[in-house]
Amino acid sequence: MRRDHEIARQNLLAFHAVARERSFTRAAAKVGVSQSALTRTTRSAAPTEAGERLLRTAGPHFDEIDAQLAALTELREKPAGTVRITAGEHAAEAVLWPALARLLPDYPDINIEVMVNNGLTDIVAGHYDAGMGLAYLPEDTVRTELACNRLVHVLDDWCPPFAGYLLYYPRRRQLAPAFVVLVNALRCHASHAWLSK
C-alpha cells in the first residue's frame, strides 16, 4: 500500500511538471529525471479537460510545497529563528554574552532567548534548546576573596580542574541551522577564552 502511494505521488509530481511546462523535456529537467522516463515523444504536451481540473485543484498545493521547500533551502543557507538557552550567571557572563556579542551582528535573523538561572533546569520540560552550567563555584568568581583571605581553598585534592563549561541539549536527528551557528560560536569563544588564560 505504501509503495502504491509513492507511485501515485511520483505520478502526480510528473503530471504537475508536464502540465505546467507544456513540454516533456522541460518537465523531465524540472523533476530531475530523463525525458524518456516521462514519455518517448518530444512533442509538446497539454492536459485533457480532467487534467486541467486536477491541475487547478492540486496545482496551488504543489506551488505552496515548492515555495516552502525553497524557504527551507534559504534557511539552511542563512540561519534564522529563535534559540532558547538557559545558563548559570557565571556561564552567561563569562561565555555566553561575549560569544553572542560577536555572533549576532553577523546573523540578524537569529533571536537568542537566554534565561539566567543558577538552579538546575529541565531543558526538555522548559522547551530550551540547550543549557549551560557548572556543578561547583568557579574560582574566578571569588578570586578577590581568595586573594584577601576572606575565603580559603579546602579539599584541594578533591577539586577537579576547571576544563570549561558544558553545553547540553536534547538529542535530535536534525539540529536547527540557527542552533548549529550558536554552538559553533560558543565553541570558538570557549577555545579562545581558555587559550588566552
LINFEN-V258251 format. One record per residue. RES is the residue in three letters. SS is DSSP state (A for helix, B for strand, O for the rest). PSI is psi in whole degrees, -180 to 180 (* if undefined). OMEGA is omega in whole degrees, 0 to 359 (999 if undefined). Layout:
{{RES;SS;PSI;OMEGA} {RES;SS;PSI;OMEGA}}
This chain:
{{MET;O;-42;180} {ARG;A;-40;179} {ARG;A;-39;178} {ASP;A;-40;178} {HIS;A;-39;179} {GLU;A;-43;178} {ILE;A;-44;179} {ALA;A;-41;179} {ARG;A;-45;180} {GLN;A;-40;178} {ASN;A;-40;178} {LEU;A;-41;178} {LEU;A;-43;179} {ALA;A;-45;178} {PHE;A;-47;181} {HIS;A;-44;181} {ALA;A;-45;181} {VAL;A;-44;182} {ALA;A;-38;179} {ARG;A;-44;185} {GLU;A;-24;183} {ARG;O;27;180} {SER;B;131;178} {PHE;A;-38;182} {THR;A;-49;179} {ARG;A;-37;179} {ALA;A;-42;180} {ALA;A;-42;178} {ALA;A;-40;181} {LYS;A;-41;182} {VAL;A;-23;180} {GLY;O;33;176} {VAL;O;170;177} {SER;O;155;180} {GLN;A;-36;181} {SER;A;-18;177} {ALA;A;-22;179} {LEU;A;-40;182} {THR;O;166;176} {ARG;O;-3;181} {THR;O;155;176} {THR;O;6;180} {ARG;O;162;175} {SER;B;163;184} {ALA;O;149;175} {ALA;O;138;181} {PRO;O;158;174} {THR;O;180;178} {GLU;A;-43;178} {ALA;A;-38;178} {GLY;A;-41;177} {GLU;A;-40;179} {ARG;A;-46;178} {LEU;A;-39;180} {LEU;A;-42;178} {ARG;A;-35;182} {THR;A;-50;186} {ALA;A;-26;184} {GLY;A;-49;180} {PRO;A;-32;178} {HIS;A;-41;177} {PHE;A;-40;178} {ASP;A;-41;179} {GLU;A;-41;178} {ILE;A;-44;178} {ASP;A;-43;181} {ALA;A;-42;180} {GLN;A;-40;178} {LEU;A;-39;177} {ALA;A;-40;179} {ALA;A;-39;178} {LEU;A;-40;178} {THR;A;-42;179} {GLU;A;-38;178} {LEU;A;-39;179} {ARG;A;-35;181} {GLU;A;-33;180} {LYS;O;95;184} {PRO;O;140;178} {ALA;O;162;177} {GLY;B;-177;183} {THR;B;135;175} {VAL;B;124;180} {ARG;B;128;181} {ILE;B;141;175} {THR;B;141;183} {ALA;B;151;171} {GLY;O;161;184} {GLU;A;-46;181} {HIS;A;-42;179} {ALA;A;-41;179} {ALA;A;-46;182} {GLU;A;-43;187} {ALA;A;-31;187} {VAL;A;-54;190} {LEU;A;-54;182} {TRP;A;-46;178} {PRO;A;-40;179} {ALA;A;-41;180} {LEU;A;-34;179} {ALA;A;-35;178} {ARG;A;-33;185} {LEU;A;-51;192} {LEU;A;-34;177} {PRO;A;-30;179} {ASP;A;-16;182} {TYR;O;72;184} {PRO;O;-17;180} {ASP;O;1;176} {ILE;B;129;178} {ASN;B;122;180} {ILE;B;121;175} {GLU;B;120;182} {VAL;B;129;174} {MET;B;113;179} {VAL;B;119;186} {ASN;O;121;181} {ASN;O;-4;178} {GLY;O;177;176} {LEU;O;134;182} {THR;O;132;174} {ASP;O;103;186} {ILE;O;-27;179} {VAL;O;-50;180} {ALA;O;-33;180} {GLY;O;1;180} {HIS;O;38;175} {TYR;O;150;175} {ASP;O;-29;182} {ALA;B;166;175} {GLY;B;155;180} {MET;B;131;181} {GLY;B;-177;181} {LEU;O;162;177} {ALA;O;2;179} {TYR;O;172;184} {LEU;O;123;180} {PRO;O;138;183} {GLU;A;-35;183} {ASP;A;-14;177} {THR;A;-16;181} {VAL;O;21;182} {ARG;A;-43;180} {THR;A;-45;180} {GLU;A;-37;177} {LEU;A;-43;181} {ALA;A;-34;180} {CYS;O;5;181} {ASN;O;22;172} {ARG;O;-23;172} {LEU;O;151;177} {VAL;O;152;175} {HIS;O;139;172} {VAL;O;150;178} {LEU;O;44;181} {ASP;A;-37;181} {ASP;A;-19;182} {TRP;A;1;180} {CYS;O;112;179} {PRO;O;151;177} {PRO;O;150;181} {PHE;O;110;182} {ALA;O;-5;181} {GLY;O;170;180} {TYR;O;153;174} {LEU;B;136;174} {LEU;B;126;180} {TYR;B;144;181} {TYR;O;157;181} {PRO;O;147;179} {ARG;O;124;178} {ARG;O;150;179} {ARG;O;-41;185} {GLN;O;113;178} {LEU;O;141;179} {ALA;O;140;180} {PRO;A;-39;179} {ALA;A;-38;179} {PHE;A;-40;179} {VAL;A;-41;178} {VAL;A;-42;179} {LEU;A;-47;180} {VAL;A;-44;179} {ASN;A;-39;179} {ALA;A;-40;178} {LEU;A;-40;177} {ARG;A;-44;181} {CYS;A;-46;180} {HIS;A;-44;182} {ALA;A;-42;181} {SER;A;-37;177} {HIS;A;-40;183} {ALA;A;-43;183} {TRP;A;-26;177} {LEU;A;-28;184} {SER;O;-7;181} {LYS;O;*;999}}
